Amino acid sequence: MCYNGSMPDVLADIQFEVPLPMRQFDRLDEAQADMMTPCGTLILAVTIIMTLVLIFSILMPRFDGMQTFIVVILTLGCWGFLLNSFSERLRLKEGVLEYRALFGRSQHYALPDIRGFKLTDLGLSLNGIQYQIELQLADDTRPAVISLGACWQRKRLMQFARTVSFDLQALAETEYDVN
C-alpha cells in the first residue's frame, strides 16, 4: 500500500521485439544506492537525531533503564536500516544479474533464464520499499522480485534497466537466430 494513495508507477516493462541502439558510454553495468537522494538524506537525518537522543539519554539521569534500552534499540535499528539502504547494489556481470545488500541474501539470476524484466516505482510506501524489480524466469510461473529501498536515484535505475534490456534483447536475438 502506498503512503500517498497513488497507484504504483511502472518505470520499465521490457518487451523483446525491436533492439534498442545503445552506445558504449550509455551502459551502466553496476548501480548502487546513493545517500544524496531525498529519502536517503531523510533516513540519515533521523539516524543522526536518534543518535543524539541516545547520547543525551545516557548523559542525563532523567531516563530510567527501560527508556534507555528502548532508545538504544531504536538507534541500532536506524543505523541498521541506514547501512542496509546505502549498501544496496545491482550488478550485471558475465551474463548474471546480481543484487547485493549488507543485510540480507544476495540474489543471482542468469540472463538466459530471464524472460521478462519490469521495474516499478512504488512511490512512498510504508515498508521502506520504493522500487521493485520483477523478473519473469523461464522455469518459474511466479516472477522473482527484487525489492529496492528508498535510496536509489531514478535516473541511474532507468539507465541500468536499459542496459539489462539491451543485453536481454541481444541474447534473445542470438538464441533465436536461425542462420
C-alpha positions as CSV (number, residue, x, y, z in Angstrom):
1,M,0.0,0.0,0.0
2,C,1.4,3.3,-1.0
3,Y,1.6,6.1,1.6
4,N,0.4,8.8,-0.8
5,G,-2.5,6.8,-2.0
6,S,-1.4,6.8,-5.6
7,M,-1.0,3.7,-7.8
8,P,2.4,2.3,-8.4
9,D,4.2,3.7,-11.5
10,V,5.8,1.1,-13.9
11,L,9.1,2.6,-14.9
12,A,10.3,-0.1,-17.3
13,D,8.5,-3.1,-18.8
14,I,10.7,-4.8,-21.4
15,Q,9.4,-6.5,-24.5
16,F,11.8,-8.3,-26.8
17,E,10.8,-7.0,-30.2
18,V,12.9,-4.2,-31.6
19,P,16.5,-3.9,-30.4
20,L,17.4,-0.6,-28.8
21,P,20.5,1.2,-30.0
22,M,23.0,1.6,-27.2
23,R,26.3,3.4,-27.2
24,Q,29.1,2.1,-25.0
25,F,29.1,5.1,-22.7
26,D,25.3,4.7,-22.1
27,R,25.8,1.3,-20.5
28,L,25.6,1.0,-16.7
29,D,26.7,-2.4,-15.6
30,E,26.7,-1.6,-11.9
31,A,24.3,0.6,-10.0
32,Q,24.4,1.4,-6.3
33,A,22.1,3.2,-3.9
34,D,23.1,6.7,-3.1
35,M,22.9,8.9,0.1
36,M,22.2,12.0,-1.9
37,T,18.6,11.3,-2.6
38,P,15.7,13.0,-0.7
39,C,14.8,9.7,1.1
40,G,18.5,9.0,1.8
41,T,19.1,12.3,3.5
42,L,15.8,11.9,5.4
43,I,17.0,8.5,6.7
44,L,20.4,10.0,7.6
45,A,18.7,12.9,9.5
46,V,16.5,10.5,11.5
47,T,19.5,8.4,12.3
48,I,21.5,11.4,13.5
49,I,18.6,12.6,15.6
50,M,18.2,9.2,17.2
51,T,21.9,9.0,17.9
52,L,21.8,12.4,19.6
53,V,18.7,11.3,21.7
54,L,20.7,8.2,22.7
55,I,23.7,10.3,23.8
56,F,21.5,12.6,25.8
57,S,19.7,9.7,27.4
58,I,23.0,8.2,28.6
59,L,24.3,11.6,29.8
60,M,21.1,12.8,31.6
61,P,19.9,11.0,34.7
62,R,16.2,11.6,33.9
63,F,15.9,8.4,31.8
64,D,15.5,5.1,33.6
65,G,16.9,1.8,32.3
66,M,13.9,0.8,30.2
67,Q,13.7,4.1,28.4
68,T,17.4,4.0,27.6
69,F,17.0,0.4,26.4
70,I,14.2,1.5,24.0
71,V,16.3,4.4,22.7
72,V,19.3,2.0,22.2
73,I,17.1,-0.5,20.2
74,L,15.6,2.3,18.1
75,T,19.0,3.8,17.4
76,L,20.5,0.5,16.4
77,G,17.5,-0.1,14.1
78,C,18.0,3.2,12.5
79,W,21.7,2.6,11.9
80,G,21.0,-0.9,10.5
81,F,18.4,0.4,8.1
82,L,20.7,3.2,7.0
83,L,23.6,0.9,6.3
84,N,21.4,-1.6,4.5
85,S,19.8,1.1,2.4
86,F,23.1,2.6,1.3
87,S,24.8,-0.7,0.6
88,E,22.2,-2.0,-2.0
89,R,23.9,-2.7,-5.3
90,L,22.8,-4.1,-8.7
91,R,25.4,-5.6,-11.0
92,L,25.3,-7.1,-14.5
93,K,28.5,-9.1,-14.9
94,E,29.3,-12.1,-17.2
95,G,25.7,-12.8,-18.0
96,V,24.4,-12.7,-14.5
97,L,22.2,-10.1,-12.8
98,E,23.2,-9.8,-9.2
99,Y,21.6,-7.9,-6.2
100,R,23.5,-7.4,-3.0
101,A,22.9,-5.6,0.3
102,L,24.7,-5.6,3.6
103,F,22.0,-7.4,5.5
104,G,20.1,-10.0,3.5
105,R,20.7,-12.6,1.0
106,S,22.4,-11.9,-2.4
107,Q,20.3,-12.8,-5.4
108,H,21.8,-14.0,-8.7
109,Y,19.9,-14.6,-11.9
110,A,21.4,-15.8,-15.2
111,L,20.4,-13.7,-18.2
112,P,19.4,-16.7,-20.3
113,D,16.9,-17.6,-17.7
114,I,15.2,-14.2,-17.7
115,R,12.2,-13.9,-20.0
116,G,10.9,-10.6,-18.7
117,F,12.1,-7.6,-16.7
118,K,9.8,-5.0,-15.1
119,L,10.9,-2.0,-13.0
120,T,8.2,-0.4,-10.9
121,D,8.2,2.8,-8.8
122,L,6.0,2.1,-5.8
123,G,6.1,5.7,-4.5
124,L,6.5,6.3,-0.8
125,S,5.4,3.0,0.8
126,L,5.2,2.3,4.5
127,N,7.5,-0.7,4.4
128,G,10.5,1.3,3.0
129,I,10.4,-0.2,-0.5
130,Q,10.4,2.4,-3.2
131,Y,11.3,0.4,-6.3
132,Q,10.6,-3.2,-7.3
133,I,12.2,-5.3,-10.0
134,E,10.1,-8.3,-11.2
135,L,12.0,-10.9,-13.3
136,Q,10.0,-13.4,-15.2
137,L,12.1,-16.6,-15.2
138,A,11.9,-19.4,-17.7
139,D,11.3,-22.1,-15.1
140,D,9.0,-20.3,-12.7
141,T,5.4,-19.3,-13.0
142,R,5.7,-16.6,-10.4
143,P,8.1,-13.7,-11.0
144,A,11.2,-13.3,-8.9
145,V,11.0,-10.0,-7.0
146,I,13.9,-7.7,-6.0
147,S,12.8,-5.0,-3.6
148,L,14.9,-1.9,-3.6
149,G,15.0,0.6,-0.8
150,A,14.4,4.4,-0.8
151,C,18.0,5.5,-1.6
152,W,18.0,5.0,-5.3
153,Q,18.3,7.6,-8.0
154,R,15.6,7.1,-10.6
155,K,17.9,8.1,-13.5
156,R,20.5,5.6,-12.5
157,L,17.9,2.8,-12.2
158,M,16.5,3.6,-15.6
159,Q,20.0,3.5,-17.2
160,F,20.6,0.2,-15.5
161,A,17.3,-1.2,-16.8
162,R,18.1,0.0,-20.3
163,T,21.4,-1.9,-20.1
164,V,19.7,-5.1,-18.9
165,S,17.1,-4.8,-21.7
166,F,19.8,-4.3,-24.3
167,D,21.7,-7.4,-23.1
168,L,18.4,-9.4,-22.9
169,Q,17.5,-8.4,-26.4
170,A,20.9,-9.2,-27.8
171,L,20.8,-12.6,-26.0
172,A,17.3,-13.3,-27.4
173,E,18.5,-12.4,-30.9
174,T,21.5,-14.8,-30.8
175,E,19.4,-17.5,-29.1
176,Y,16.6,-17.4,-31.8
177,D,18.9,-16.8,-34.8
178,V,18.1,-19.5,-37.3
179,N,21.1,-18.7,-39.6
